[in-house]
Amino acid sequence: MPVIRFVREGRDVECYPGENLRDVALREGIQLYGLKGQLGNCGGCGQCITCFVDVKGDPSATNCLTGRTAVEDAKLRRRPESWRLACQALVERSVVILTRPQVSMADQRRRIDAALSAPLPEGPTAWPVVEASEDDEAEGDENQSSADAPATPGDEP
C-alpha cells in the first residue's frame, strides 16, 4: 500500500491506491486545518481552500498524487506548484506531505530533510482482491432463496 509520510505530525500512514488524501488524513486523526478551517470548511468540495498541503521532494514527487484539478488550478493560482488541496488529490504512490504549509514549525528544514532521506515503501498499486470464502457463498445461497420468498406474509400466492 502507498504510505503517506506526514512531516509535521511525524507519522507514516498506509492507504489504498486512489484514496482521497483528505479522507485518509481525517480518518487517521491528522490535523489538516488551521483555526479558520476548523471553524468552517466545505467538507471536501474544493471551495474553501483550507485543506492545502505541500508535496515535498523533487518535482516528480507531485506525480505521487493525481494531477491538479481545474478547481485546484483556479484556487491555488498564486501558490507554489507543489501545493495541493487534500480534498482534490488522490494518492497513487507513496508521498511526503507537509500539512498546513503556511504555518512554520521549529526546525522545519531539518524535519523535512529527515523525512525525505528515509526511504518510503512503494506498496502495491492496486486494491487488494478479497477471495470469497465458502461461508460467504453459503450466505449468498441463503439470500437468494429468501429473495424468492414473498416480502410480507400477506403477499403469499
N, C-alpha and C positions, 0 to 999 in steps of 0.2 A: 504494500500500500504506500502511496505517497506520504511523505512526512512534511508537515509544516513546522518550521522552527520559528517560534515567536521570540524575537530577541529581547524585547522589553520585559517579558514575563519569564524568560529563561526556561521555556518549555518546548518540547517536541511533541507534536500531536499527529497521530495517524488518521487518515481519511481515505475514502474511496475515490478513485479517479472520477472526475466530473462532479464532485460535490461542491456546493457553493461555499466560498471562503467564509462569508459572514455566518452561515448556519453552523459550520464547524467550530468557529471561534466561540459563538454563543453557547453551543452545546457543551464545550469544554471549559466554560467559565472564563474565557479570555475577555478582558475589558477592551472593547473596540472604541467606545465612545468617551469623549470628554464630557464636561458638565452639560453643555448645550445638547449634545446627542442623547444624554441620559434623560434630560427633561422632555425631549421630543425628537423623535426620528420617524422616518417614513416607513419603517418596518421592512426595509429591503427593496424598495421600488426604485432606488437610484435618484430620488428627488431632493434629498436634504443634504447630501454630501458630507454627512457626519461620520461615515464609516471608512474614510480613506485610510489606506495603508501604503507603506513604501516597500517595494520589492527590492531586496538587497542582492548584490552580486554583480557579475558582469552583465553587459546588455542582453546576453542570451537568456538570462535568468527570467526575464519577463515572459519568455516562451513557456515557462512552467505553468502559467495560467492561460486561460483562453484570451484571445485578443480583446483589445479595448472595444467596448460597445459605443454606439453613437451617443448614448446618454453620457458615458464617461468622457468622450471627446468634448462634448458641449460643457459639461460641469467642471472638468479639470483642465480647461484650455490654458490657464495661467499657472498650472502646477507642473512640477517635473514629470517627464515621461515615465519615470519609474513608479509614480503614484497611481494607485488604483482604488476603485470603490469596491470594498469587500463584498457588497451585495450583488455586484455585477460580474465578479470573477469566479470562474470555476477552476478548481485545482486539477491540473493534468499530470504534473510530476512534482517531486519534492522541491521545496522552495523555502527561502529565508525571508521572513516578513518582519517589518518594524511597524507596530501599531502606533497610532497617534503620532505620526512623524513630525507634526507641528510643535510638539512638546519635547523640549530637550530633557535628557536624563544624565545623571552623573556617569562619568567615564563611558559615554556613548560610543566613541570611536573604538575603544578597546573591546567593548562588548560585541559590536558589530563584526570587528575583525576576528574575534574568537568564534563567533557563530559561523562565519564564512569559512574559517580554516578547518573546522571539524567536518568530517565527511557526512553527507546526507545519504541515507539509503534511497535507492531509486524506487524500489517497490514495484508491484505488478501494475500493468497499465490497463487492466480490465476489472470489472466487478467479479467477485467470486461466484462460481456456479454452485448452487445448492442441489445436491443429489436428493431425489425423493426416496424416502425410506419405505419399508414395507408397511409400517404403521400409517404413513401418510396416504398410501394407496388404498389401504383398508378404509380409512376415513372417507376418502373420495367415493368409494363404492357405497358406503352408508348414506352419504349425502345425495348421491344420485337416486337411490331407491326412495328416499324421503321426498325428493323433488317430484316423483311420480304420484305421491300421495296427495289427497285434497288438502288445500290450505287450511280450511276450518272444518270441524265435524259436520256442519250443515251442508257442505259442498259435495258430500259423497253421492255417487251416482245411484 
